[in-house]
Amino acid sequence: MLIKLAFVWILFGFKINIKGVTKIMNIANMYKNSEKSVISMEFFPPRNEKAAENFGNIIDKLNELKPDYMSVTFGAGGSTKEGSYNTVKELLVNRKIPTVAYIAGFGLGADEIKGVLDEYKKIGVETVFVIRGDKPTDKNFTPHPDSFSYASDLIAFIKKNYDFTIGCAGYPEGHIEAQSFEKDLEFLKLKVDNGAEYIVAQYFYDNNFFFDYVEKCRAIGINVPVIPGIMPVYTVKMTKMLSKICGTKIPDHVKAMLEKLSSADKNDVINYGIDLAVEQCSQLLEKGVKDIHFYTMDRSKSTTEIINRLRKQGKF
């Protein structure tokens, strides 16, 4: 029994210290080796005092679902640097939840990036999710002259200087700023070549985009795990806004339902979003997708209901 347990620790990256068992987050190995579905959830740092008060309750509710890990975003130009660190620390250190830390390179110099990563290293972060990041909306923001223009550059820098497991973002419908879909795939390949070990896809509402995306990734030699990101419909306004910002297409049948729900009770919209996400996840899982990443938007009801329904159906 102990031999089997030791093998599991080695396989999934566990270490023992005098206080007990501390989990080392090698997400890439988890995706490759886990026989069960890997379920993950994304959060952003609470934006104000009221949000911070609710955040703990949200985490408690979602942690009851036993996700394999949670991830915490990093604001444009380091705008949430302190909040991101504190949120990662709360999840990883205080609550003992396996946690992945985002890092965005736009506008930040190498020293500042190192400062962030060194602090994450100190508290036990093992996996970082690397993105270029958006340009800050603050007109007074001055980017560092030697900041990282592309996520692939930041990934190469981290790979050279640290031993983090590295994840990166993929865009099944193409990045909104990409010259072309093909060019965007080339940049994804460069991210992987520079050290990214797994990819989490931006959300989509038409699963065919994801299936086609994975096929095209494999065709150009991208062989790391590609994980679908699921964004439930939370409100009509948010769904439309995110579609414009992210470039995610809203299928006609979803668009028609959103129009019908535009003046409906907010719970009707949430319940529709849950139904839609369950249907979407079911199709993904039935067609061989194993792992799912949920964009929670710091809310608990939708993700909780979706996962519980899928488990009752025997999908997870």
C-alpha positions, -999 to 999 in steps of 0.1 A, spaced: 0 0 0 28 24 9 46 16 -23 15 24 -43 9 56 -24 45 67 -29 41 61 -66 10 83 -67 29 111 -49 58 108 -75 34 107 -104 14 137 -95 41 157 -79 37 155 -41 63 162 -15 63 155 23 74 179 49 74 177 87 40 194 89 23 169 65 18 165 28 22 196 6 10 194 -29 33 205 -57 12 217 -86 25 201 -118 -7 208 -138 7 195 -171 13 160 -155 -21 161 -139 -37 167 -173 -16 139 -189 -19 113 -162 -52 117 -144 -77 91 -153 -106 112 -141 -116 146 -154 -95 175 -142 -119 203 -131 -105 238 -126 -120 272 -118 -108 307 -125 -112 338 -102 -101 374 -102 -90 393 -71 -119 410 -52 -122 445 -65 -135 462 -34 -142 457 3 -177 444 -3 -165 419 -29 -137 407 -5 -163 400 21 -183 377 -2 -152 361 -18 -145 337 11 -181 324 10 -178 319 -28 -146 300 -24 -160 278 4 -190 268 -17 -170 260 -48 -143 242 -28 -170 218 -16 -170 205 -52 -133 194 -48 -119 211 -79 -84 199 -89 -72 235 -88 -82 271 -89 -65 299 -108 -62 337 -101 -60 363 -127 -35 392 -129 -46 427 -140 -34 447 -170 0 463 -164 2 448 -129 -29 467 -118 -40 439 -95 -5 427 -86 -10 430 -48 -46 418 -49 -36 388 -71 -8 379 -47 -31 382 -17 -58 361 -34 -33 334 -44 -19 333 -9 -54 331 7 -62 301 -15 -29 283 -16 -14 290 19 -44 297 41 -70 274 26 -46 247 12 -63 248 -22 -41 239 -52 -37 272 -70 -23 285 -103 -11 321 -105 -16 342 -137 12 365 -148 7 391 -175 38 408 -191 24 438 -209 41 470 -197 62 453 -171 100 451 -172 120 420 -163 129 431 -128 92 437 -119 83 403 -134 110 387 -114 97 404 -83 62 390 -88 75 355 -96 99 355 -66 71 363 -43 49 335 -58 78 311 -54 82 319 -17 46 310 -9 47 277 -29 33 285 -63 44 258 -87 24 266 -118 20 300 -135 -4 308 -164 13 332 -187 -5 358 -209 6 389 -226 -22 409 -209 -42 438 -221 -31 474 -223 -42 492 -191 -71 517 -195 -53 541 -173 -41 569 -196 -13 578 -171 2 543 -174 37 542 -189 49 508 -201 84 498 -193 105 503 -225 117 467 -224 84 451 -214 74 418 -230 54 424 -262 42 388 -266 33 360 -242 58 337 -260 87 361 -250 75 361 -214 73 323 -214 108 320 -227 120 344 -200 103 324 -172 115 291 -186 151 303 -186 150 317 -150 125 295 -131 113 259 -128 76 267 -128 52 246 -148 38 270 -174 4 272 -190 -8 295 -217 -40 307 -234 -54 296 -267 -81 312 -288 -104 288 -307 -119 317 -327 -86 335 -330 -73 363 -308 -92 395 -314 -60 414 -323 -44 386 -344 -35 393 -380 -52 361 -390 -63 328 -374 -32 311 -390 -9 337 -375 -25 332 -341 -18 295 -343 18 302 -352 22 323 -320 5 295 -300 31 270 -314 59 295 -304 45 296 -268 46 258 -266 81 257 -282 93 282 -256 80 262 -227 42 262 -222 31 227 -212 -7 231 -214 -32 254 -230 -65 267 -216 -89 279 -243 -108 311 -242 -145 304 -238 -167 297 -268 -204 289 -272 -201 268 -303 -182 235 -295 -172 231 -332 -148 260 -328 -130 240 -300 -130 207 -319 -116 224 -350 -91 243 -330 -76 211 -313 -74 194 -347 -55 224 -362 -32 225 -332 -23 189 -336 -18 194 -374 10 219 -367 27 199 -340 11 213 -308 8 182 -287 3 195 -252 -31 193 -235 -57 218 -248 -84 225 -222 -118 240 -231 -129 271 -211 -165 274 -202 -182 307 -195 -218 303 -184 -242 331 -193 -245 351 -161 -263 382 -174 -274 394 -208 -254 426 -206 -222 408 -195 -225 382 -222 -229 408 -250 -201 429 -235 -176 400 -232 -184 389 -268 -173 423 -281 -142 424 -259 -131 388 -265 -143 383 -300 -164 353 -291 -193 347 -314 -228 343 -299 -247 316 -319 -280 327 -334 -300 304 -311 -283 318 -280 -287 354 -293 -324 348 -298 -327 335 -262 -308 364 -248 -331 388 -265 -361 370 -251 -345 371 -216 -334 408 -218 -363 419 -196 -366 386 -176 -358 380 -140 -321 376 -134 -326 341 -121 -342 331 -154 -310 343 -172 -288 324 -148 -308 292 -151 -306 295 -189 -269 299 -187 -267 268 -165 -287 248 -189 -266 260 -219 -233 252 -201 -245 217 -191 -255 210 -227 -222 223 -239 -201 204 -214 -221 172 -220 -213 173 -257 -176 180 -251 -173 151 -227 -193 127 -249 -169 135 -278 -138 126 -258 -129 158 -240 -118 149 -205 -111 181 -187 -131 214 -182 -120 248 -170 -147 272 -156 -146 310 -158 -166 317 -125 -165 355 -127 -163 352 -88 -197 336 -86 -207 303 -72 -242 293 -81 -238 286 -118 -206 266 -116 -219 246 -86 -251 237 -104 -233 228 -137 -208 205 -120 -234 188 -98 -257 181 -128 -229 167 -148 -219 144 -119 -254 132 -114 -254 124 -151 -222 104 -146 -203 127 -170 -176 137 -144 
